[in-house]
Structure formats: structure tokens, C-alpha cells
Amino acid sequence: MGEVKQQYEVIADHVPAEITIEEEPEEYVLRYRLKRPQPSVATEALLDSVREEVINKVDINTDQLDDSENLSKTREIFRDKAEELLKEELPETDDERIEAMVGNLIHSMLGLGDVEILLNDNHLEEIVINSSEEPAWVYHKELGWMKTDITFESEEEIYNYASEIGRGVGKNISSLHPLLDAHLPSGDRTNATISPISTQGNTVTIRKFARDPWTITDFIDIGTIDKDVAAFLWLCIQYEMNIIVSGGTGAGKTSLLNVLTPFIPPNQRIVSIEDTREISLPEFLHWVPLTTREANPEGQGEVSMQDLLVNSLRMRPDRILVGEIRRKKQAEVLFEAMQTGHSVYSTLHADTAETTIKRMTNPPIDVPETVVEAVDLNVVMFRDRRRNFRRVLEVAEILEDDEEEGLDANKLYTWDSKEDEIHRENDSKEIMDKLEMLTGLDQDELMDNLREKRQVLSWMIEHEVDSVEGVGRVVAEYYSHQDKVVEAAEQNKDPSEITRGG
């Protein structure tokens, strides 16, 4: 037994599990241990009997599991019937124990076994199965990669999990189609590969969708962004600047986009377009979320991001949020939306502001520089893998280069790695002028507005306003009654006193 780093409980479908993370002398990585109640031999026999009876009475077959809606209904029917049978067989057993037994049955019959516990552990970002020859791995938000003690009996067991995930979204994985991109009903992104494409065995990789989405106050609190940059981006979003968020894989691009969206005024119509739902906005906003759909095995029924983009322009949106720019046609529609007066936000894989410009103006995106000028701001995210945190690396405005033909990134803010601080680097050459024109305020008045926004952000942090709904309501109240909110922040009142609906 090594040194215990963390210990906590996770509950999945009423099944309690104790999680212990420890350091072992023989291992080079931490060990993630999962302990849940194990049934006795007699109870196991009873559960097998109940399982068989439920299967016969509920008539579960693969046709019922071909999409997430049917799967959800089947789980509910299975749960109700199993609970009824167990209460008949074990009338003296309390409800909590019965519910845990039913949860275990659901995990084994309609779920992913012990992996279901991992899916409900909010400390985890990633769950990985590499083969039946080694245990599952997980990526912990604070502690990084670690081995679990969850193992798999065979490659067939892993294949069955992948197949089950595919059926839930109407896809299949087979020797003819050995790669699978899908998502779980919870929204978690899933990738699977099978042998011999993956030479060591079948794999499943699950990137978890945040159950409790980050907010701007969370990001400031943990140092991902500072109050000066947050206030500046708030001002830019309020007055409809177009923003591209870029960064490497796992840098936090979508998370940043998500935390900035509550700054959109509540009287504007928002359309979001994603491959998998990740954006989460306050419920009271005028928001229409759209998601793409891949073709079925016969090659029919695809709804691409470009299709949704074109359609969204007919929906009279004020703001358009796009999950990620990947292809030329998609980018052309996106920039057309910018040029026709829509405020657009999206993400892009690029490590710096300069690289962002190159990626947008070269294949495979390859749109003209004159079109890219419609982007007002580029915010670059960075993931420091050694210290295991994410930071806003750069905030830059995209300008026409005065000395050379082409575009230039004027960096307004940059992150200093040694000091772990974000510093002001250059004055704005265009954004502040645009804001003067849009707001009717002069430079001094804009600076006062930014100071007010910083104060409101500090106030929310002090009072632990850290939910999407809570932040959204304070921002919405600010737009309706700016003086009242600023006064409340100055007097350090309870934010709930000045917001409507809690």
C-alpha cells in the first residue's frame, strides 16, 4: 500500500464506489483504485436469475439499442422491472441496497461495466482502454495520467463495449469499418479502434463532457485568465466583435468559448453548431443548439457543419457559435456570416496568433486574406503539460500588415511562463477605435467601462458566483441596470439580491 494522494466517493446509477488514488513504490505512475460493494455468492445467483427474467419479460434486443433515445427508454424499463422483481425476492432489503443492485445490473447488461463508475467521476477528463492485456487508464484533472485497477477479460469484451457505443448512435464497428467516432448519451466523445488496425488490441477512448461547466469566474480563480483580459473580452463580446479561439489539442479552446458566451446580451438570438454538444449557456438566453449528424452505414442522412451553417443564416441569428473550423467550404460560410453582419465565434487548431493566420489562409482551410480580416480578435489557449494547467497565451487583433502584403497579429496580451502572469504587450491599433465607433464612448469612458467590468468580475468571485446560470444572470442584470449592478458590486451586496430568478 503506497501513499494515498486522494480518496473520495463516486455514485453511478445508485452504485456507490470508493476511489483511492495512491503512489506505489514499484510504479512510475499513480494508481487509481475503485472499490464497490461486491455481492455474496447467493446474491450473485439471485441477480443472475433476475437478469434472465427481466430479459425475457422486457424483450431486450439490439433493435431497441440503435439510438440513444431507445437506449434510455430501455434502461428505464429494465430498471423498473428489475427493481420490482428484487423487492419481491428480498422484501426485507432497504431501498438503497435494492437501487444499488439494480444499478449494477444496468452497468453489466446495458452499460460499460465498471467504466460507468469512471464516467461519473467528475475528477476525470479522459478514460482509455488500450487492450485486454493492461488495465484501463484515466486522465485526472489535477494528477494527470494514472492506471486503474479495472481490467478486461478479453478483446471481445472491449469490442462489445465499442459495438454498444456505436449502436447508441446508429453506427457499427467491424472489420470493414474498424474505426468509430461516436458519443455516449451523456455527450462524452468516444473513439474506438479494433484489431488489426490497433495492433496491440481493441481500444476505446472517451473524452468526458463537463457535467459542471467552467465559468469565467472559475477561469479567473484558477489563473487561466486574469480580470483585465476577461473584462476586455467581455467588452468585445458585448459589442459584437468576431473572435476565433485557437490552441493545441486539449488546450481548452471550447472551454474558453463556453465561459465567454454568457457575456452575450439576453435580447439576442444565438445559434450554436457543434459535432457534439459541449457548449452550455444560461437557460434564459435565446439559444438554439444544433449538432451535426454523420451518414448511416448506407451513406445516407448526413448533416454536415456546412449544412447547418448555411441553414443557420436563415434562422435570423444575432450570434453564431461554431465548434471548430476544419474545411474551406465551412470557413467560407463562416466568414460570409461575419461579413454580412453576424457576430461569429469559433475555434481552430493553432498554437500561436501567427499560426492561426497561416492556418486560415493556407490549405486545407485556405480562405483569402481579405476575408480573414473580418476576424477582430484571436485568443490563443495553451496547455502546460508539465505543470498541468491551461492559460490564455495570447490575445491578438488581426490586422493588415502596413509594411508587407498580408496579415499581421498585433498581440495585446501575452502570458509570461516564468512569472505565470498575463501582461499587456501592445496598444490596440483597431479594436479600441471600433469600440469607440460602436459604443459612442471615448477612450477614457471605455477605460471606465473596463474598470467597472473588472469590479463586477471581482465581486462575483468574492461571492462565489461560479455557475453558468449565476454568472449569466449577473451579466444580464448588468445589461439591464448597469448602474444598479456596479453600485451593488461597490457596496459588496449579495449578488442574489439584484438578480431575477435566483
C-alpha positions as CSV (number, residue, x, y, z in Angstrom):
1,M,0.0,0.0,0.0
2,G,1.5,3.3,-1.1
3,E,0.9,6.9,-0.1
4,V,-2.7,7.9,-0.6
5,K,-3.0,11.1,-2.7
6,Q,-6.8,11.4,-2.8
7,Q,-9.8,9.5,-1.6
8,Y,-13.4,10.2,-2.4
9,E,-16.8,8.6,-3.3
10,V,-18.5,8.3,-6.7
11,I,-22.1,7.2,-7.2
12,A,-23.3,5.9,-10.6
13,D,-26.9,4.7,-11.0
14,H,-27.1,4.5,-7.2
15,V,-24.0,2.3,-7.1
16,P,-21.5,3.7,-4.6
17,A,-17.8,3.3,-5.2
18,E,-14.8,4.4,-3.1
19,I,-12.0,5.8,-5.1
20,T,-8.4,5.8,-3.7
21,I,-5.5,7.3,-5.6
22,E,-2.2,6.2,-4.3
23,E,1.5,6.2,-5.1
24,E,3.1,2.8,-5.3
25,P,6.9,2.2,-5.0
26,E,7.0,-0.2,-8.0
27,E,5.0,2.1,-10.3
28,Y,6.1,5.2,-12.2
29,V,2.5,6.5,-12.4
30,L,-0.2,6.9,-9.7
31,R,-2.7,4.1,-9.3
32,Y,-6.5,4.7,-9.4
33,R,-8.3,2.1,-7.3
34,L,-12.0,1.5,-7.4
35,K,-13.8,-0.3,-4.7
36,R,-17.6,-1.0,-4.8
37,P,-19.9,-3.4,-2.9
38,Q,-19.4,-7.0,-4.1
39,P,-22.5,-9.3,-3.8
40,S,-22.3,-12.6,-2.0
41,V,-22.4,-15.8,-3.9
42,A,-26.1,-16.2,-3.0
43,T,-26.9,-12.6,-4.1
44,E,-25.0,-13.1,-7.3
45,A,-27.1,-16.1,-8.1
46,L,-30.3,-14.2,-7.4
47,L,-29.1,-11.3,-9.6
48,D,-28.4,-13.8,-12.5
49,S,-31.9,-15.1,-12.1
50,V,-33.4,-11.6,-12.0
51,R,-31.3,-10.7,-15.1
52,E,-32.7,-13.6,-17.1
53,E,-36.3,-12.9,-16.0
54,V,-36.0,-9.2,-16.9
55,I,-34.6,-10.1,-20.3
56,N,-37.5,-12.4,-21.0
57,K,-40.1,-10.0,-19.8
58,V,-38.7,-6.8,-21.3
59,D,-37.7,-8.5,-24.6
60,I,-34.4,-6.6,-24.9
61,N,-32.8,-6.9,-28.3
62,T,-30.3,-4.9,-30.4
63,D,-33.0,-3.2,-32.4
64,Q,-34.0,-1.4,-29.2
65,L,-30.5,-0.1,-28.7
66,D,-29.9,1.5,-32.1
67,D,-30.1,5.1,-30.8
68,S,-29.6,6.9,-27.5
69,E,-33.4,7.6,-27.1
70,N,-34.3,4.0,-27.4
71,L,-31.4,3.0,-25.1
72,S,-32.5,5.5,-22.5
73,K,-36.1,4.1,-22.6
74,T,-34.8,0.5,-22.4
75,R,-32.7,1.3,-19.4
76,E,-35.8,2.8,-17.6
77,I,-37.9,-0.2,-18.4
78,F,-35.1,-2.5,-17.3
79,R,-34.7,-0.6,-14.1
80,D,-38.4,-0.6,-13.2
81,K,-38.8,-4.3,-13.8
82,A,-35.6,-5.4,-12.0
83,E,-36.5,-3.3,-9.0
84,E,-39.9,-4.8,-8.9
85,L,-38.5,-8.4,-9.0
86,L,-35.8,-7.7,-6.4
87,K,-38.3,-6.2,-4.0
88,E,-40.4,-9.4,-4.4
89,E,-37.4,-11.6,-3.8
90,L,-35.9,-9.5,-1.0
91,P,-38.8,-7.8,0.8
92,E,-36.6,-7.1,3.9
93,T,-33.9,-5.3,2.0
94,D,-33.9,-1.5,2.1
95,D,-34.5,0.6,-1.0
96,E,-30.9,2.0,-1.1
97,R,-29.5,-1.5,-1.4
98,I,-32.1,-2.6,-4.0
99,E,-31.2,0.5,-6.1
100,A,-27.5,-0.3,-5.9
101,M,-28.2,-3.9,-7.1
102,V,-30.3,-2.6,-10.0
103,G,-27.6,-0.2,-10.9
104,N,-25.0,-3.0,-11.0
105,L,-27.4,-5.0,-13.3
106,I,-27.8,-2.0,-15.7
107,H,-24.0,-1.5,-15.8
108,S,-23.4,-5.1,-16.7
109,M,-26.3,-5.5,-19.1
110,L,-26.8,-2.1,-20.8
111,G,-23.7,-0.2,-19.8
112,L,-19.9,-0.4,-19.8
113,G,-19.4,-2.3,-16.5
114,D,-17.1,-0.6,-14.0
115,V,-16.3,2.0,-16.7
116,E,-19.7,3.5,-15.8
117,I,-18.2,4.5,-12.4
118,L,-15.3,6.3,-14.2
119,L,-17.9,8.2,-16.4
120,N,-19.4,9.6,-13.2
121,D,-16.1,10.6,-11.6
122,N,-16.1,14.4,-12.2
123,H,-12.3,14.5,-11.4
124,L,-11.6,12.7,-14.7
125,E,-11.2,14.1,-18.2
126,E,-10.3,11.0,-20.2
127,I,-10.9,7.3,-20.0
128,V,-8.7,5.0,-22.1
129,I,-8.8,1.2,-22.8
130,N,-5.7,0.1,-24.7
131,S,-6.2,-3.7,-24.8
132,S,-7.2,-6.6,-22.6
133,E,-3.5,-7.1,-21.7
134,E,-3.4,-4.0,-19.5
135,P,-5.8,-2.1,-17.2
136,A,-7.8,1.0,-18.2
137,W,-6.1,4.3,-17.9
138,V,-7.6,7.6,-16.8
139,Y,-6.6,11.3,-17.0
140,H,-7.2,13.1,-13.7
141,K,-7.8,16.8,-13.9
142,E,-5.2,17.5,-11.1
143,L,-2.9,14.5,-11.1
144,G,-2.6,13.6,-14.8
145,W,-2.5,10.1,-16.3
146,M,-2.8,7.1,-14.0
147,K,-3.5,3.3,-14.2
148,T,-6.8,2.0,-12.8
149,D,-7.4,-1.5,-11.4
150,I,-10.2,-2.1,-14.0
151,T,-9.2,-5.0,-16.3
152,F,-10.9,-6.7,-19.2
153,E,-11.3,-10.5,-19.7
154,S,-10.8,-10.5,-23.5
155,E,-10.6,-8.4,-26.6
156,E,-14.2,-9.5,-27.3
157,E,-15.3,-7.7,-24.2
158,I,-13.8,-4.4,-25.3
159,Y,-15.2,-5.0,-28.8
160,N,-18.7,-5.4,-27.3
161,Y,-18.3,-2.1,-25.4
162,A,-17.3,-0.4,-28.7
163,S,-20.2,-2.0,-30.6
164,E,-22.7,-1.0,-27.9
165,I,-21.5,2.6,-28.0
166,G,-21.8,2.6,-31.8
167,R,-25.4,1.2,-31.7
168,G,-26.4,4.0,-29.5
169,V,-25.8,6.5,-32.3
170,G,-26.8,4.2,-35.2
171,K,-23.2,3.2,-36.2
172,N,-21.3,-0.1,-36.3
173,I,-17.7,-1.1,-35.9
174,S,-16.4,-4.2,-37.7
175,S,-13.5,-5.5,-39.7
176,L,-14.9,-3.5,-42.7
177,H,-15.4,-0.4,-40.5
178,P,-12.6,-0.7,-37.9
179,L,-12.8,3.0,-36.7
180,L,-15.6,4.5,-34.7
181,D,-16.2,8.1,-33.8
182,A,-19.3,8.5,-31.6
183,H,-20.7,9.9,-28.4
184,L,-22.4,8.5,-25.4
185,P,-25.9,9.6,-24.4
186,S,-24.2,11.9,-21.8
187,G,-22.4,13.7,-24.6
188,D,-19.0,12.2,-23.9
189,R,-16.9,11.9,-27.1
190,T,-15.8,8.4,-27.9
191,N,-13.3,6.9,-30.3
192,A,-12.8,3.1,-30.8
193,T,-10.5,1.0,-32.9
194,I,-10.3,-2.7,-33.4
195,S,-7.6,-5.2,-34.2
196,P,-5.7,-5.4,-36.5
197,I,-5.8,-1.6,-37.1
198,S,-4.7,-1.2,-33.5
199,T,-2.0,-3.9,-33.3
200,Q,-2.0,-4.5,-29.6
201,G,-5.7,-5.0,-29.2
202,N,-9.1,-3.2,-29.3
203,T,-9.2,0.3,-27.9
204,V,-11.8,2.7,-26.6
205,T,-11.0,6.4,-25.8
206,I,-13.7,8.5,-24.0
207,R,-13.2,12.3,-23.6
208,K,-15.7,13.3,-20.9
209,F,-18.2,16.1,-21.4
210,A,-18.0,18.5,-18.4
211,R,-21.0,17.9,-16.1
212,D,-20.4,21.1,-14.2
213,P,-19.2,23.5,-17.0
214,W,-16.5,26.0,-16.3
215,T,-17.4,29.7,-15.9
216,I,-15.4,32.9,-16.3
217,T,-15.1,33.2,-12.5
218,D,-13.7,29.7,-12.3
219,F,-11.1,30.6,-15.0
220,I,-10.0,33.7,-13.2
221,D,-9.9,31.9,-9.9
222,I,-7.6,29.2,-11.2
223,G,-5.4,31.6,-13.2
224,T,-6.4,30.5,-16.7
225,I,-7.3,34.2,-17.5
226,D,-6.9,37.4,-15.5
227,K,-9.5,40.0,-14.8
228,D,-8.1,42.6,-17.2
229,V,-8.3,40.2,-20.2
230,A,-11.7,38.9,-19.1
231,A,-13.1,42.4,-18.8
232,F,-11.7,43.3,-22.2
233,L,-13.2,40.2,-23.9
234,W,-16.5,40.9,-22.1
235,L,-16.5,44.4,-23.7
236,C,-15.6,43.0,-27.1
237,I,-18.4,40.3,-26.9
238,Q,-20.9,42.9,-25.7
239,Y,-20.3,44.9,-28.8
240,E,-20.2,42.0,-31.3
241,M,-16.5,41.6,-32.2
242,N,-15.8,38.4,-34.1
243,I,-13.5,36.1,-32.1
244,I,-11.5,32.9,-33.0
245,V,-10.2,30.9,-30.1
246,S,-7.2,28.7,-31.1
247,G,-4.8,26.4,-29.4
248,G,-3.5,22.8,-29.4
249,T,-5.4,19.6,-28.6
250,G,-6.7,19.7,-25.1
251,A,-5.7,23.4,-24.6
252,G,-9.2,24.5,-23.5
253,K,-10.4,26.1,-26.7
254,T,-14.0,25.0,-26.3
255,S,-13.9,25.6,-22.6
256,L,-12.9,29.2,-23.1
257,L,-15.5,29.7,-25.8
258,N,-18.0,28.3,-23.3
259,V,-17.1,30.6,-20.4
260,L,-17.3,33.7,-22.7
261,T,-20.7,33.1,-24.1
262,P,-22.7,34.3,-21.0
263,F,-21.4,37.7,-21.9
264,I,-23.8,37.7,-24.9
265,P,-26.8,40.1,-24.2
266,P,-30.0,38.1,-23.4
267,N,-32.0,40.0,-26.0
268,Q,-30.0,38.4,-28.9
269,R,-30.7,35.1,-30.7
270,I,-27.8,32.6,-30.5
271,V,-27.3,29.6,-32.8
272,S,-24.6,27.1,-31.9
273,I,-23.3,24.5,-34.3
274,E,-21.2,21.5,-33.0
275,D,-20.3,17.9,-33.8
276,T,-21.1,17.0,-30.2
277,R,-22.9,19.3,-27.7
278,E,-20.3,20.9,-25.5
279,I,-21.4,24.5,-25.2
280,S,-23.6,25.2,-22.3
281,L,-25.4,28.6,-21.9
282,P,-27.7,30.0,-19.3
283,E,-31.2,28.7,-19.7
284,F,-32.8,32.1,-20.1
285,L,-30.8,33.1,-23.2
286,H,-32.4,32.9,-26.6
287,W,-30.4,29.9,-27.8
288,V,-30.8,27.3,-30.5
289,P,-28.2,24.5,-30.3
290,L,-27.6,22.4,-33.5
291,T,-25.5,19.3,-33.9
292,T,-24.2,17.6,-37.0
293,R,-25.0,14.0,-37.9
294,E,-22.9,11.5,-39.8
295,A,-24.2,9.4,-42.6
296,N,-25.7,6.0,-41.7
297,P,-23.9,2.7,-42.9
298,E,-25.7,3.1,-46.3
299,G,-24.2,6.6,-46.7
300,Q,-27.4,8.5,-46.2
301,G,-28.7,11.1,-43.7
302,E,-25.5,13.1,-43.2
303,V,-26.0,16.7,-41.9
304,S,-22.6,18.4,-42.0
305,M,-21.4,21.5,-40.2
306,Q,-21.6,23.4,-43.5
307,D,-25.2,22.4,-44.0
308,L,-26.0,23.7,-40.5
309,L,-24.0,26.9,-41.1
310,V,-25.9,27.7,-44.3
311,N,-29.2,26.9,-42.6
312,S,-28.4,29.0,-39.5
313,L,-28.2,32.1,-41.7
314,R,-31.9,31.6,-42.5
315,M,-32.7,31.5,-38.7
316,R,-32.1,35.2,-38.1
317,P,-29.3,34.7,-35.6
318,D,-27.5,37.7,-33.9
319,R,-24.6,35.4,-32.8
320,I,-23.3,32.2,-34.3
321,L,-21.1,29.8,-32.4
322,V,-19.3,27.1,-34.3
323,G,-17.5,24.3,-32.6
324,E,-14.4,24.2,-34.9
325,I,-13.2,25.4,-38.3
326,R,-11.8,22.5,-40.3
327,R,-12.5,22.8,-44.0
328,K,-12.5,25.5,-46.7
329,K,-16.2,25.4,-47.6
330,Q,-17.2,25.6,-43.9
331,A,-14.8,28.6,-43.3
332,E,-16.2,30.4,-46.4
333,V,-19.7,30.2,-45.0
334,L,-18.4,31.3,-41.6
335,F,-16.6,34.4,-42.9
336,E,-19.5,35.2,-45.1
337,A,-21.6,35.3,-41.9
338,M,-19.1,37.7,-40.4
339,Q,-19.2,40.0,-43.5
340,T,-23.0,40.1,-43.5
341,G,-23.2,41.5,-40.0
342,H,-23.4,38.4,-37.8
343,S,-21.2,38.1,-34.8
344,V,-19.3,34.8,-35.0
345,Y,-17.2,32.8,-32.6
346,S,-15.4,29.6,-33.4
347,T,-12.3,27.5,-32.5
348,L,-9.3,26.4,-34.6
349,H,-6.3,24.2,-34.1
350,A,-3.3,26.6,-34.0
351,D,-0.6,27.2,-31.4
352,T,0.0,31.0,-31.8
353,A,-1.7,34.0,-33.3
354,E,0.7,33.9,-36.3
355,T,-0.1,30.2,-36.9
356,T,-3.8,31.0,-36.7
357,I,-3.4,33.4,-39.6
358,K,-1.4,30.9,-41.6
359,R,-3.9,28.1,-41.0
360,M,-6.8,30.2,-42.1
361,T,-5.0,31.4,-45.3
362,N,-3.4,28.1,-46.3
363,P,-4.8,24.7,-47.2
364,P,-6.9,22.9,-46.2
365,I,-8.9,26.0,-45.0
366,D,-7.3,28.4,-47.5
367,V,-9.6,31.4,-47.5
368,P,-8.5,34.8,-48.9
369,E,-6.7,37.2,-46.5
370,T,-9.2,39.9,-47.3
371,V,-11.9,37.6,-45.9
372,V,-9.9,36.7,-42.7
373,E,-9.7,40.5,-41.9
374,A,-13.3,40.1,-40.7
375,V,-11.9,38.4,-37.6
376,D,-11.5,41.0,-34.9
377,L,-9.7,39.0,-32.2
378,N,-7.8,35.8,-31.8
379,V,-7.4,34.3,-28.4
380,V,-4.8,31.6,-28.1
381,M,-5.0,28.9,-25.4
382,F,-2.0,26.9,-24.1
383,R,-1.8,23.8,-22.0
384,D,1.3,23.5,-19.8
385,R,1.6,19.7,-19.5
386,R,4.4,19.7,-17.0
387,R,2.5,21.9,-14.5
388,N,-0.8,20.6,-15.6
389,F,-2.8,23.8,-16.2
390,R,-4.2,25.8,-19.0
391,R,-3.6,29.5,-19.7
392,V,-4.6,32.2,-22.2
393,L,-1.4,32.5,-24.1
394,E,-2.1,35.4,-26.4
395,V,-4.9,37.9,-27.2
396,A,-4.2,39.5,-30.6
397,E,-6.1,41.6,-33.1
398,I,-5.7,40.6,-36.8
399,L,-4.6,43.5,-39.0
400,E,-3.5,44.2,-42.5
401,D,0.3,44.5,-42.4
402,D,1.4,48.1,-43.2
403,E,4.9,47.1,-44.3
404,E,4.4,43.8,-46.1
405,E,1.5,42.4,-48.0
406,G,-0.5,40.1,-45.9
407,L,-1.9,40.0,-42.4
408,D,-0.3,40.6,-39.0
409,A,-1.2,39.7,-35.4
410,N,-0.9,42.6,-33.0
411,K,-0.6,41.0,-29.6
412,L,-2.4,42.9,-27.0
413,Y,-1.8,40.5,-24.1
414,T,0.7,37.6,-23.7
415,W,1.3,35.1,-20.9
416,D,4.7,35.0,-19.2
417,S,5.5,31.4,-18.4
418,K,8.2,32.1,-15.8
419,E,6.0,34.5,-13.8
420,D,2.8,32.8,-14.7
421,E,1.2,36.1,-15.4
422,I,-0.6,37.7,-18.3
423,H,0.9,41.1,-19.3
424,R,-0.2,43.9,-21.6
425,E,2.1,43.9,-24.6
426,N,0.9,46.4,-27.2
427,D,-1.8,49.0,-27.5
428,S,-4.7,48.3,-29.8
429,K,-4.5,49.6,-33.4
430,E,-8.1,48.9,-34.4
431,I,-10.2,47.3,-31.7
432,M,-10.5,50.3,-29.4
433,D,-11.3,52.6,-32.4
434,K,-14.1,50.1,-33.5
435,L,-15.4,50.1,-29.9
436,E,-15.4,53.9,-29.8
437,M,-17.5,53.9,-33.0
438,L,-19.9,51.2,-31.8
439,T,-20.4,52.5,-28.3
440,G,-20.2,56.2,-28.8
441,L,-17.7,56.3,-25.9
442,D,-14.3,58.0,-26.0
443,Q,-11.1,56.2,-24.8
444,D,-11.5,57.5,-21.2
445,E,-15.1,56.3,-21.0
446,L,-14.1,52.9,-22.4
447,M,-11.4,52.6,-19.7
448,D,-14.0,53.4,-17.0
449,N,-16.3,50.7,-18.5
450,L,-13.5,48.2,-18.3
451,R,-12.8,49.1,-14.7
452,E,-16.5,48.6,-13.9
453,K,-16.4,45.2,-15.6
454,R,-13.3,44.2,-13.6
455,Q,-15.0,45.2,-10.4
456,V,-18.2,43.2,-11.2
457,L,-16.0,40.1,-12.0
458,S,-14.1,40.5,-8.7
459,W,-17.4,40.8,-6.9
460,M,-18.7,37.6,-8.5
461,I,-15.6,35.8,-7.5
462,E,-15.7,37.0,-3.9
463,H,-19.3,35.8,-3.6
464,E,-18.5,32.5,-5.4
465,V,-20.9,33.1,-8.3
466,D,-19.5,30.2,-10.3
467,S,-22.4,28.5,-12.1
468,V,-23.3,29.2,-15.8
469,E,-26.7,30.3,-14.7
470,G,-25.4,32.5,-11.9
471,V,-22.8,34.3,-14.0
472,G,-25.3,34.7,-16.8
473,R,-27.9,36.3,-14.6
474,V,-25.4,38.9,-13.1
475,V,-24.3,39.8,-16.6
476,A,-27.9,40.0,-17.9
477,E,-28.8,42.3,-15.0
478,Y,-25.7,44.4,-15.8
479,Y,-27.0,45.0,-19.3
480,S,-30.5,45.9,-18.0
481,H,-29.4,48.0,-15.0
482,Q,-25.7,48.8,-15.2
483,D,-25.6,51.4,-12.5
484,K,-27.5,49.2,-10.0
485,V,-25.1,46.3,-10.6
486,V,-22.0,48.4,-10.3
487,E,-23.3,50.0,-7.1
488,A,-24.1,46.6,-5.7
489,A,-20.5,45.5,-6.5
490,E,-19.1,48.6,-4.9
491,Q,-21.2,48.1,-1.8
492,N,-20.4,44.3,-1.8
493,K,-24.0,43.3,-1.6
494,D,-25.1,39.7,-2.1
495,P,-25.5,39.2,-5.9
496,S,-28.7,37.2,-5.4
497,E,-30.3,40.4,-4.1
498,I,-30.1,42.1,-7.5
499,T,-30.7,39.2,-10.0
500,R,-34.1,37.9,-11.1
501,G,-34.9,34.3,-10.9
502,G,-32.3,33.5,-8.3
